[in-house]
Amino acid sequence: MEKEFIHFVGFQWDQGNIDKNLIKHEVENWECEQIFFNRPLLVLDDPKHSISEKRWAAFGKTDADRLLVVIFTKRDNSIRVISAREMNKKERKFYDEKG
């Protein structure tokens, strides 16, 4: 994990989109949070979507071994989840090889 994410203190959720990942991708907010505490965790820059603010893509697994991709930004010392979904086949292969 990148050094700048080692000392985050929590998660920040946008109240307007609090259920977006559940409705769209059947991913609970607590599952998004879990991947940041499990290993391996791969964090990559997401320059394509970093137009108004810097974003990253985190590839990780939940406590139940569900493989997720979580797009997020950093606000002060908090992680703000933008979107989350299950990894596709190509992403699972990448995660298995690099993790």
Residue pairs with C-beta under 8 A, 6 or more apart in sequence:
1 41
1 43
2 43
4 74
5 36
5 43
5 74
5 79
7 77
8 36
8 74
8 77
8 78
8 79
9 77
9 78
10 77
10 78
10 79
11 29
11 32
11 33
11 78
11 79
11 80
11 81
12 75
12 78
12 79
12 80
13 29
13 80
13 81
14 80
18 29
20 83
21 27
21 28
21 29
21 32
21 81
21 83
21 84
21 85
22 28
22 29
24 83
24 85
25 83
25 84
25 85
25 86
27 68
27 84
27 85
27 86
29 81
31 62
31 66
31 68
31 84
32 68
32 70
32 81
32 84
33 81
34 60
34 62
34 63
35 41
35 58
35 60
35 61
35 62
35 68
35 70
36 58
36 60
36 79
38 60
38 61
38 62
38 63
39 99
40 60
40 95
40 98
40 99
41 58
41 59
41 60
42 58
42 59
42 60
42 94
42 95
42 98
42 99
43 56
43 57
43 58
43 59
44 56
44 57
44 59
45 54
45 55
45 56
45 57
46 55
46 56
46 57
46 71
49 55
49 71
53 73
54 73
54 74
55 71
55 72
55 73
55 82
56 71
56 72
56 73
56 74
57 69
57 70
57 71
58 69
58 70
58 71
58 72
59 67
59 68
59 69
59 87
59 91
59 94
59 95
59 99
60 67
60 68
60 70
61 67
61 68
62 68
66 86
67 86
67 87
67 91
67 92
67 95
68 84
68 85
68 86
68 87
69 84
69 85
69 86
69 87
69 91
70 81
70 83
70 84
71 81
71 82
71 83
71 84
72 79
72 80
72 81
72 82
73 79
73 80
73 82
74 80
87 95
